[in-house]
Amino acid sequence: MIPVTSFAGKTVAVFGLGGSGLAVCHALKAGGAEVIACDDSIDKMVEATQAGFITADLRTVTWENFAALILTPGVPFTHPVPHWTVLAARETGVEVIGDIELFCRERALHAPSAPFVAITGTNGKSTTTALIAHLMREAGFDTQMGGNIGTAILSLEPPRAGRVHVIEMSSYQIDLTPSLNPTVGMLLNLTPDHIDRHGTMENYAAVKERLVARAEVALVGADDDYSIDIGNRLTDDGDCDMIAVSGHRSLHWGYFVRGTEVIFKPDIDDDAKAEAHITVLADLRGVGSLRGEHNAQNAAFACATAWTLGVEPEEIARGIKTFPGLAHRMEQVGRQNTTLFVNDSKGTNADATAKALSSFNDIFWIAGGKPKEGGIESLAGFFPRIRKAYLIGEAATEFAATLEGKVPYEISVTLDVAVVNAARDAAETNLAEPVVLLSPACASFDQFRNFEIRGNRFRELVMALDGVKPVV
């Protein structure tokens, strides 16, 4: 845990008592603050009370006593309308911040030189975060990973010299972190997302830009127009060391993937001289956990970060080869003879599923669940890769209509039926590597409480098949 000493002797309101909210309460209390905790859920209020915290309906208290409101990221800060706690704080001049802001203040007070890596983007944040943490640990660094992935930031070990914090950040968290100043900040990519929360794409992009604007080293994607504009602006401003990163195209200088190699090309005007001085940081050939162009971009960012923090190319190359990937994100679960089983339960919309479909051929595709707007029509370009689809959940009929006449399909209804039938059909082919892919392009809520439970069930069903061996 990271005790929050910056509010010692003061009273702080905390709204939102999920995992990160309770971690905030414990960290503030450990640092000497008095905490008044609140949540819309009575059950969460009871849980906080049982943990020893004062709870109250913040509508009934005097806000002038509060030094700050610590807001959970999921609560609206600006759009569609500010949460009532935000309005109450503004009326009384109480600052509204989040848990990562508390981390930043503790780091500034106690270990300002401690390496702090912050990762954001629309897609690929979690894979990149996990890969950076893996590379740093494999190189022998004391590494803490958390934020929007896994562990709440204040539940990690405190910043100190030589300890690296690798933190995934959503736009919601950036919004609540005004003093964000990472050692290495990266913006992977930007596509329209969370517009309901930020109002416009321009607002969303502006929030993301804040993560890299004050970084000592800013790594910015060069594969989409929004990120390119931000990179150009940072270069023109000259307030940080900005370096471009691409997953699929050569750059005049910066980090990029050429073929299967992750390369750094120095900033030398003469291109022939620059080519003569390139550094190969890693080779992605044969790394199953990093298939696809999107993962090439993730790997380029991770390699760039590790090298910036002092990891030698030889160590980076070794670490890349041993990266296991993330659960539920193109996770290679097992093999049954030549058939590969892949768990991409995190593919909860068509855009996410597109990345999985683009990474394989000869796919026996398990799809469906609680449908999202737009369905799977945008995936038509990948239909030639699909040998057969196995449709489950509420979306089955809708998806069948889209696939009719284009992709063979069956309506399996449930995941257990889909896994058995897809495995059977894949085994009956003479294909070199048929792939049974769970990438639903749907939310899980019709049959499973969340995508993790859906992915875990897929893994259990696969490993129960005769002759399946785990991928190691």
C-alpha angles and dihedrals in degrees: 000000000000110000109219104225097167090085098041111150093012134105117243130188118220121195120190117040105201121120097299093040093055089046088055090052093051093045094049092047091048089053094053103263127132111236128208107192129199141172137169087238117081089204091058091048090052091049091053092048091051088051089059103260129132110247128194142159099261089212088071102047135083108258094198087079094062123094091194146348113234105205127198109240094239093065116092111260101178111348145087080001128325115263115257091251090056091051091048091050093049092050091058099036095250114153117239115215141150138235095270089056087057089052091050091052093049091049090050091050101044112016112012093165095052109121112257120184118191123189129193139156138121096268136019099027097127097045091048092047093050092046093051091049090048093051093048093048092046088053090054100257123146097245133187120190128191147095114109088005121064115315124045108248096240090054090063125091114278123267115267138157110295096011113117121212112201108193130183112210131195122206087255091059094045089054089061097045109077096166096049108150112155125185088232118017122183136193107193102185143320131226127155110290140140091018090151088060098044103030099229139023088248091057091047092051092047091055091049091049091060091069093062099031094081099029119123087226118021118199110193129184119248097194102086134044097240093054093043090055091051092048091051091049093050090049092051093047092050093204095126141023100265121193125179122230128196134182098201116015135063116249131208084241136345137060122323145145118253112186101320097330126101106220139188114207116192126232100261120144093218103074094202090055091045090053089051090057101046118133120216107215101179146343118233094196110131096003099133094187090062102048120148138036093277090058090048087062091047090051093049091055092046094049091047091052095047092049091047089054093051106267112145119237092245090057092045091052092051092047093051091056093055099045106127096198127228127299112257094011109098086314111177101226105176150318131243104194102302096345117105119204116208126191111208096156088145086071092101097154138033094260092056092045091051089065091054095045091049090056099059144042129209093035126184096199126206108197141160143068129133103355125234128211113285096026116210102311090111089062095064091109089064096048093097088063092058119089094185139344127224110203124206139174132009094328095058097098094043092048091047090057091053093048096044110126092001107065129019110243146169129203101237094172095200134048095238092057092045094053094050094046095044091049090049094050093045091050092053092060128085092224120141093231117359112189125215100204127189104198104139103187083213143085115261100227098106094065107004134042093232142348092264092061090046091051093046090052090051090052092050092049093049095048089050091061117102115266098007115147123192118250109246 
